[in-house]
Amino acid sequence: MNTQDKQLENYLEFAREIVQKTLELCQKQQAEKDRKFKIGQQN
């Protein structure tokens, strides 16, 4: 395996982590919105 392949692999791993964290963050924000929306509907 040459250096370029290794760099590409590292980059892909990094990108995958970012996507994972972004998805988790989006889910948290969505859950928060849903909760506030439900509270708003009750009033």
KEKOLFI-590791 format. One record per residue (C-alpha): chain; residue number from 0; x, y, z. Coordinates in steps of 0.05 Angstrom, whole numbers, padded with zeros to 5 digits. Each point is the difference from the previous one (the first is absolute). Layout:
<site><chain>A</chain><n>NUM</n><px>X</px><py>Y</py><pz>Z</pz></site>
...
// end
This chain:
<site><chain>A</chain><n>0</n><px>00000</px><py>00000</py><pz>00000</pz></site>
<site><chain>A</chain><n>1</n><px>00030</px><py>00067</py><pz>-00020</pz></site>
<site><chain>A</chain><n>2</n><px>-00004</px><py>00065</py><pz>00037</pz></site>
<site><chain>A</chain><n>3</n><px>-00055</px><py>00029</py><pz>-00043</pz></site>
<site><chain>A</chain><n>4</n><px>-00045</px><py>-00059</py><pz>00015</pz></site>
<site><chain>A</chain><n>5</n><px>00013</px><py>00008</py><pz>00074</pz></site>
<site><chain>A</chain><n>6</n><px>-00016</px><py>00074</py><pz>-00003</pz></site>
<site><chain>A</chain><n>7</n><px>-00065</px><py>-00015</py><pz>-00037</pz></site>
<site><chain>A</chain><n>8</n><px>-00019</px><py>-00052</py><pz>00052</pz></site>
<site><chain>A</chain><n>9</n><px>00013</px><py>00049</py><pz>00056</pz></site>
<site><chain>A</chain><n>10</n><px>-00041</px><py>00053</py><pz>-00035</pz></site>
<site><chain>A</chain><n>11</n><px>-00059</px><py>-00048</py><pz>-00010</pz></site>
<site><chain>A</chain><n>12</n><px>00003</px><py>-00021</py><pz>00073</pz></site>
<site><chain>A</chain><n>13</n><px>-00001</px><py>00074</py><pz>00020</pz></site>
<site><chain>A</chain><n>14</n><px>-00058</px><py>00015</py><pz>-00046</pz></site>
<site><chain>A</chain><n>15</n><px>-00039</px><py>-00060</py><pz>00027</pz></site>
<site><chain>A</chain><n>16</n><px>00009</px><py>00026</py><pz>00071</pz></site>
<site><chain>A</chain><n>17</n><px>-00025</px><py>00069</py><pz>-00019</pz></site>
<site><chain>A</chain><n>18</n><px>-00061</px><py>-00029</py><pz>-00034</pz></site>
<site><chain>A</chain><n>19</n><px>-00015</px><py>-00043</py><pz>00061</pz></site>
<site><chain>A</chain><n>20</n><px>00006</px><py>00060</py><pz>00048</pz></site>
<site><chain>A</chain><n>21</n><px>-00042</px><py>00043</py><pz>-00046</pz></site>
<site><chain>A</chain><n>22</n><px>-00055</px><py>-00052</py><pz>-00002</pz></site>
<site><chain>A</chain><n>23</n><px>00000</px><py>-00007</py><pz>00075</pz></site>
<site><chain>A</chain><n>24</n><px>-00004</px><py>00075</py><pz>00008</pz></site>
<site><chain>A</chain><n>25</n><px>-00058</px><py>00005</py><pz>-00049</pz></site>
<site><chain>A</chain><n>26</n><px>-00038</px><py>-00055</py><pz>00036</pz></site>
<site><chain>A</chain><n>27</n><px>00009</px><py>00036</py><pz>00067</pz></site>
<site><chain>A</chain><n>28</n><px>-00024</px><py>00066</py><pz>-00029</pz></site>
<site><chain>A</chain><n>29</n><px>-00059</px><py>-00035</py><pz>-00033</pz></site>
<site><chain>A</chain><n>30</n><px>-00019</px><py>-00033</py><pz>00065</pz></site>
<site><chain>A</chain><n>31</n><px>00004</px><py>00067</py><pz>00035</pz></site>
<site><chain>A</chain><n>32</n><px>-00045</px><py>00032</py><pz>-00053</pz></site>
<site><chain>A</chain><n>33</n><px>-00050</px><py>-00056</py><pz>00005</pz></site>
<site><chain>A</chain><n>34</n><px>-00002</px><py>00006</py><pz>00075</pz></site>
<site><chain>A</chain><n>35</n><px>-00012</px><py>00075</py><pz>-00002</pz></site>
<site><chain>A</chain><n>36</n><px>-00053</px><py>-00010</py><pz>-00054</pz></site>
<site><chain>A</chain><n>37</n><px>-00037</px><py>-00050</py><pz>00042</pz></site>
<site><chain>A</chain><n>38</n><px>00003</px><py>00046</py><pz>00061</pz></site>
<site><chain>A</chain><n>39</n><px>-00026</px><py>00056</py><pz>-00044</pz></site>
<site><chain>A</chain><n>40</n><px>-00058</px><py>-00042</py><pz>-00025</pz></site>
<site><chain>A</chain><n>41</n><px>-00023</px><py>-00015</py><pz>00071</pz></site>
<site><chain>A</chain><n>42</n><px>-00012</px><py>00073</py><pz>00017</pz></site>
// end
